[in-house]
């Protein structure tokens, strides 16, 4: 994508997007692209009895119909990639095949069964109706527990994996010696990602090479999977990402549709495209969260944590998605104990196959779940032990760094107390009593919820950056990450400009093209700016050194680079990098017109912070209002503070959405009851007060820029803050347990039950 000639000020991308200049998958499709639609399973569990596509194939405008049988006959590998987790005894998780088109078994509503390619969408729709599809439905497995109806023969008890971390015997001994042991169960509701732009792609072949254009979060994973499944040399595959309307982890993975599109385009010798509609997306995009964590947390007489145990049972859906097995196991474990000094801890995790759409990464990918779990446990323990929730956390903060967590992660730096102290001031904690009294005077219940969090940057620690000095006088900066709306074009152009003196209006940021960029890690896990920034820094230094050597004869001894140009003592001559490149071009030194560097982070960074939410609840209706929200974060060195704040606001909105509004609901037959925006609630701007955002930065020592990732931190912290605020508001009314989502009906029911219990107790 091209940012050459951008306007100065603000985000460089914004003018293009706001004036309709964005180029998304459908905008980039070749003229005359054929349209694909998928026949999908109408049942959650069943067997295909017959599949006759002959009448559909003969329909007007239809060019091709593909089934699993036809793909296999063409040499396509049907089984998709799925990472597995190892149990403590070394056994790997289950590896049932996930075919791109169903073979015999139907395992979730929306599973693709066949694809029709036609000259128009209407012709494709008509043809789908002509497919003779006979099936026998069966009982669906939907509960998150071992046993029941078998989803895959490879997992007869429906366990996808087992995962354990920590010394179980030491944990039990520590609990036995504890003065207090508090049990808590935390239910994480299932959510649907709902990016603004649904998934879509088009495929074309030319000169024996495949080009897949897909709205993803990186190109190399897609390239590798297409090469494997279509039996192609990787050099015969090009993958591009145009502008992408939101990803949030859900678009990072390969999906069945992309492989089938590519094969259709190969067979037809013509471009083929597909774009999901909203209900289709809700039925087929990777789902998220959906787990139950049963926790015990132990304390000594001084309320120092003695032991922590989390037993997690998570929903895998019908298949292993690409990273599905690692989310609630390995990634949950990354921040298992939060920012607390816990020396003895244990995680037991198990994934369960069900007849529902597969689950995978969503903003935070395991870290929001782990932090919500321990922060709910800390809040519940504070109430049970009669101690202030701020004080309980302060007694247990990690205070000496570097700190080795029980999972082996080493937190390099942090000052959690300073962050919490700043939050107290920023949130006007001193005025909370008056605000609570004012709410009570109106008949409202007010609650305050604190959540402290630490997370870790995930993904490939390596990244590549390259620069080319182009014939038109512009400079192309090639990056291995992929923007989904984060503002990468702005950040990377400014980074390069600040380090080299090249004006930002000369810099094009090029991303998302496997032919133009040798390698990269894509976007996910809050890795982008940290890894890419380090690569850009190394690239800038190397480029300056290369040009300094080239200019040595002209500038003489003592030549130096500062204020964006080369100079020499006693000389008025100043040569910018762009001017140096023109000299190199004139001298035939084309080797100096392109520079590339690949770097590797020496260690992870650990963003952290504290969130404080205040909610007001109407006990007559159960309606909840988020009245105040304050967050103080430690993101280390901030490169673009306004973009960071925007990321935090977006993350908080998604956390609030899950906590209060969003909930994917399946009926007993496995039908998704929340498959449209008429049935699935999403947060709106009116749901949020102004969000107070501040930072107390402790620069990371694990990268030269001192940065810490920020993309997912808002979600990691907000789930616990909102949940604890609701629990606090309802505790005074006798409600002992609350579970997300906090809808008015659920809140009203809890209050009614508490009133009934109080009345029964009074009568006794």
Secondary structure, 3 states (H helix, E strand, C coil): CCCCCCCCCCCCCHHHHHCCCCCCHHHHCCCCCEEEEEEECCCCCEEEEEEECHHHHCCCCEEEEEEHHHHHHCCCCCECCCCCCECCCCCECCCCCCECCCCCEECCCCCEEEEEEECCHHHHHHHHCCCEEEEEECCCCCCCCCCCCCCCHHHCCCEEEEEEECCHHHHHHHHHCCCEEEEEEEEEEEECCCCCCCCEEEEEEECCEEEEEECCCCCHHHHHHHHHHCCCCHHHEEEECCCCCCCCCHHHCCCHHHHHHHHHHHHHCCCEEEECCHHHHHHHCCEEEEEEEEEEEEECCCCCEEEEEEEEEEEEECCCCCCHHHHHHHHHHHCCCCCECCCCEEEEEEEEECCCCCECCCCCCCHHHHHHHHHHHHHHHHHHHCCCHHHHHHHHECCCCCEECCCCCEECCCCHHHHHHHHHHHCCHHHHHHHHHHHHHCCEEEEEEEEEEECCCCCCCEEEEEEEECCCCCEEEEECCCCCCCCHHHHHHHHHHHHHCCCHHHEEEECCECCCCCCCCCCCCCCHHHHHHHHHHHHHHHHHHHHHHHCHHHHCCCCEEECCEEECCCCCCCECHHHHHHHHHHCCCHHHHEEEEEEECCCCCCCEEEEEEEEEEECCCCCEEEEEEEEEEECECCCCHHHHHHHHHHHHHHHHHHHHHCCCCECCCCCECCCCCCCCCCCCHHHCCCEEEEECCCCCCCCCCCECCCCCHHHHHHHHHHHHHHHHHHHCCCCCCCCCCCCHHHHHHHHHHHHHHHHHHHHC
